[in-house]
Amino acid sequence: MSSSRLGLRLAACLLNISEARRKNVVEKIAKAALFEENGKEHSEVTVLNIFSDYDYNRSVITIAGPVENLVNSVIAACVEAFQVIDMEVQEGIHPCLGAVDLIPIYPLFGVGVKECGMVARSIGASPYVMNCNVTIDSQDLATGKKIASVIRGSNVDGLRGVQAMAFPHDGKIEIACNVESFEDQKPIENSKYITYCILEHHYFYISPQFLEAKIKKLAHDQGIGIIGTALVGFTPQECKDCAEYALREKIGEFWKKREGIFM
């Protein structure tokens, strides 16, 4: 059953917190988005995914639900994070601003960026942003930074909508990419971009497969292979589909069940 038939206007928050090494703490923050202190459930909200990285000491918690219900759950999770994460002792290789680092809200169905922004106020809203990280088989940070610079969308020949940095990660170098959705009035006839539509607005983003292939070629030109690619969370369509399923089936802690559910 789709969002239109469910009567839902869906949005998602990819909450970035500065903790990944204590699983119990991360899950406590996630559960704060679902339950009030008295144990009462927040209405029609689900946690779809938790992605944690030990070296970064950073987790991304995907919270989804009707846009009008989402803000209270996100605030509850943020309050919990502020209480349980001590930035005086926090360590990790990823830059961070605080216990709660990013609180972006993305439209999924039946709601636009403008309304998400109004709901979020200073929380912030934008078209959907994915994280796609590619690990190259090298310990040379300078080479990783060079590859990141080439693919960065701010460069003339870079990939539109891509922000990229290079970090040491698990003994190798990881090219960490933000893949931003962008709006265009005309269809882009290019197989490297994927499109989706919300409220008659057409959005595009670079294909994760194309991004991986581009990094693989740039690394190969330096005599380096790649080890693997990690997509943090979901593509926009996957996030919408999972949110619809979880809300229809009333699965709040969806992240615990998603591996066993065929979508």
C-alpha positions as CSV (number, residue, x, y, z in Angstrom):
1,M,0.0,0.0,0.0
2,S,1.5,3.4,-1.1
3,S,1.8,6.6,1.0
4,S,-1.1,8.1,-1.0
5,R,-3.4,5.2,0.0
6,L,-2.2,5.4,3.6
7,G,-2.9,9.1,3.6
8,L,0.6,10.0,4.8
9,R,2.9,12.8,3.8
10,L,6.2,11.3,4.5
11,A,9.6,12.8,5.5
12,A,12.8,11.4,6.9
13,C,15.5,12.7,9.2
14,L,19.0,11.3,8.9
15,L,20.2,12.2,12.4
16,N,24.0,12.3,12.7
17,I,25.4,11.7,16.2
18,S,28.9,11.6,17.5
19,E,28.8,8.1,18.9
20,A,29.3,4.7,17.4
21,R,31.5,2.7,19.8
22,R,28.9,2.1,22.4
23,K,26.0,0.3,20.7
24,N,23.8,0.5,23.8
25,V,24.1,4.3,23.8
26,V,23.3,4.6,20.1
27,E,20.2,2.4,20.4
28,K,19.1,4.3,23.5
29,I,19.1,7.5,21.4
30,A,17.2,5.7,18.6
31,K,14.6,4.4,21.0
32,A,14.1,8.0,22.3
33,A,12.7,8.8,18.9
34,L,10.1,6.1,19.4
35,F,9.1,6.2,23.0
36,E,8.4,8.9,25.6
37,E,9.9,8.6,29.1
38,N,6.7,7.0,30.3
39,G,7.0,4.3,27.6
40,K,4.2,5.7,25.4
41,E,4.9,5.5,21.7
42,H,5.4,8.5,19.5
43,S,2.6,8.2,16.9
44,E,3.4,6.8,13.5
45,V,7.2,7.0,13.6
46,T,9.8,4.4,12.7
47,V,13.5,4.1,13.0
48,L,14.5,2.5,9.7
49,N,18.2,2.1,10.0
50,I,21.2,2.7,12.2
51,F,24.6,3.0,10.5
52,S,27.6,3.2,12.9
53,D,31.3,3.6,12.0
54,Y,33.9,2.8,14.7
55,D,36.8,4.8,13.3
56,Y,34.6,7.8,12.6
57,N,32.8,7.3,16.0
58,R,29.7,8.5,14.2
59,S,26.3,7.1,13.7
60,V,23.5,7.9,11.3
61,I,20.0,7.1,12.6
62,T,17.2,7.2,9.9
63,I,13.9,8.3,11.5
64,A,10.8,8.4,9.2
65,G,7.2,9.2,9.5
66,P,4.5,11.8,8.7
67,V,6.1,15.2,8.6
68,E,3.8,16.6,11.2
69,N,4.8,13.9,13.7
70,L,8.5,13.7,12.9
71,V,9.8,16.8,14.7
72,N,8.8,15.6,18.2
73,S,10.6,12.3,17.7
74,V,13.7,14.0,16.3
75,I,13.8,16.5,19.2
76,A,13.5,13.6,21.8
77,A,16.4,11.8,20.1
78,C,18.5,14.9,20.2
79,V,17.8,15.6,23.8
80,E,18.8,12.0,24.7
81,A,22.0,12.4,22.6
82,F,23.0,15.6,24.5
83,Q,22.5,13.7,27.8
84,V,24.5,10.6,27.0
85,I,27.4,11.7,24.8
86,D,30.2,13.5,26.5
87,M,32.1,15.6,24.0
88,E,35.0,16.1,26.5
89,V,36.1,12.5,25.9
90,Q,34.7,11.9,22.4
91,E,37.3,10.8,19.8
92,G,36.9,10.0,16.1
93,I,38.5,10.8,12.8
94,H,35.4,12.4,11.3
95,P,35.0,16.2,11.9
96,C,32.1,16.9,14.2
97,L,30.3,20.0,15.7
98,G,28.9,18.4,18.8
99,A,27.0,15.4,20.3
100,V,24.4,16.0,17.6
101,D,26.1,16.9,14.4
102,L,23.5,17.1,11.6
103,I,19.7,17.1,11.7
104,P,18.6,17.2,8.1
105,I,15.0,16.5,7.1
106,Y,14.2,15.2,3.6
107,P,10.8,14.9,1.9
108,L,9.8,11.4,0.8
109,F,6.2,11.7,-0.4
110,G,3.4,14.3,-0.5
111,V,5.5,17.1,1.1
112,G,8.0,19.6,-0.2
113,V,11.3,20.9,0.9
114,K,9.7,24.3,1.9
115,E,7.2,22.7,4.3
116,C,9.9,20.4,5.8
117,G,12.0,23.6,6.4
118,M,9.0,25.3,8.1
119,V,8.5,22.2,10.3
120,A,12.2,21.9,11.1
121,R,12.7,25.6,11.6
122,S,16.5,25.7,12.6
123,I,16.8,21.9,12.2
124,G,17.2,22.3,8.4
125,A,15.7,20.7,5.3
126,S,16.8,19.8,1.8
127,P,16.3,17.3,-1.0
128,Y,17.5,13.9,0.0
129,V,21.2,13.3,0.6
130,M,22.8,9.9,0.7
131,N,26.3,8.9,1.9
132,C,28.3,6.6,-0.3
133,N,31.8,5.7,0.9
134,V,34.3,3.9,-1.2
135,T,37.5,2.3,0.3
136,I,40.6,2.2,-1.8
137,D,43.4,-0.3,-1.2
138,S,46.0,2.3,-0.1
139,Q,47.2,4.1,3.0
140,D,48.2,7.2,1.0
141,L,46.0,10.0,2.2
142,A,47.3,12.4,-0.4
143,T,46.2,10.1,-3.2
144,G,42.8,9.8,-1.5
145,K,42.4,13.6,-1.3
146,K,43.4,13.9,-5.0
147,I,40.6,11.4,-6.0
148,A,38.1,13.2,-3.7
149,S,39.0,16.5,-5.3
150,V,38.5,15.2,-8.9
151,I,34.9,13.9,-8.2
152,R,33.8,16.8,-6.1
153,G,30.8,18.6,-7.7
154,S,32.3,22.0,-7.0
155,N,35.0,21.3,-9.5
156,V,34.5,22.1,-13.2
157,D,34.7,18.4,-14.3
158,G,33.3,17.0,-11.1
159,L,30.1,15.0,-10.5
160,R,27.1,17.2,-9.9
161,G,25.7,16.9,-6.3
162,V,28.8,15.1,-4.9
163,Q,30.7,16.4,-1.9
164,A,33.8,14.3,-1.1
165,M,36.5,13.9,1.5
166,A,39.2,11.3,2.2
167,F,39.9,9.8,5.6
168,P,42.2,7.1,7.0
169,H,39.8,4.2,7.8
170,D,40.4,0.7,9.1
171,G,44.0,0.8,7.9
172,K,43.1,2.0,4.4
173,I,41.8,5.2,2.8
174,E,38.1,5.9,2.5
175,I,36.6,8.3,0.0
176,A,33.5,9.6,1.9
177,C,30.9,11.1,-0.4
178,N,27.7,13.0,0.2
179,V,25.4,12.4,-2.8
180,E,23.0,15.3,-2.9
181,S,19.7,15.3,-4.8
182,F,19.2,18.4,-6.9
183,E,16.2,19.8,-8.8
184,D,16.2,20.4,-12.5
185,Q,13.3,21.6,-14.6
186,K,14.2,19.4,-17.6
187,P,14.8,15.7,-17.6
188,I,18.6,14.9,-17.7
189,E,19.3,12.3,-20.4
190,N,22.2,10.7,-18.8
191,S,22.4,7.2,-17.4
192,K,24.7,8.3,-14.6
193,Y,21.8,10.1,-12.9
194,I,18.8,8.6,-11.2
195,T,15.5,10.6,-11.0
196,Y,12.5,10.7,-8.7
197,C,9.5,13.0,-8.3
198,I,7.8,14.6,-5.3
199,L,4.9,17.0,-5.7
200,E,5.7,17.4,-9.4
201,H,9.3,18.5,-8.6
202,H,11.9,16.4,-10.4
203,Y,15.0,15.5,-8.5
204,F,18.2,13.9,-9.7
205,Y,21.2,12.3,-8.0
206,I,24.4,10.5,-9.2
207,S,24.1,6.7,-9.4
208,P,26.0,5.1,-6.6
209,Q,27.2,2.5,-9.1
210,F,28.5,5.2,-11.4
211,L,30.2,6.9,-8.5
212,E,31.9,3.7,-7.5
213,A,33.0,3.0,-11.0
214,K,34.5,6.6,-11.3
215,I,36.5,6.2,-8.1
216,K,37.6,2.8,-9.2
217,K,39.0,4.2,-12.5
218,L,40.7,7.1,-10.8
219,A,42.3,4.7,-8.3
220,H,43.3,2.3,-11.1
221,D,45.0,5.2,-12.9
222,Q,47.2,5.4,-9.7
223,G,47.8,1.6,-9.7
224,I,45.4,1.1,-6.8
225,G,42.3,-1.1,-6.5
226,I,39.2,-0.6,-4.4
227,I,38.2,-2.8,-1.5
228,G,34.5,-2.1,-1.2
229,T,31.6,0.4,-1.1
230,A,29.2,1.2,1.7
231,L,25.9,3.0,1.1
232,V,24.8,4.6,4.4
233,G,21.1,3.9,4.8
234,F,19.0,4.1,1.7
235,T,18.4,5.6,-1.7
236,P,15.4,8.1,-1.7
237,Q,13.1,5.5,-3.2
238,E,14.3,2.7,-0.8
239,C,13.7,5.1,2.2
240,K,10.2,5.9,1.1
241,D,9.3,2.2,0.5
242,C,10.8,1.1,3.8
243,A,8.9,3.9,5.7
244,E,5.6,2.9,4.1
245,Y,6.2,-0.8,5.0
246,A,7.2,-0.1,8.6
247,L,4.4,2.3,9.3
248,R,1.8,0.1,7.7
249,E,3.0,-2.9,9.7
250,K,3.5,-0.7,12.8
251,I,7.2,-1.6,13.1
252,G,8.9,1.1,15.2
253,E,12.3,-0.6,15.6
254,F,12.5,-1.5,11.9
255,W,16.3,-1.4,11.9
256,K,16.3,-4.6,14.0
257,K,14.1,-6.4,11.4
258,R,15.1,-5.1,8.0
259,E,17.6,-7.8,7.3
260,G,14.9,-10.4,7.5
261,I,12.3,-8.5,5.5
262,F,12.1,-8.8,1.7
263,M,11.4,-5.4,0.2
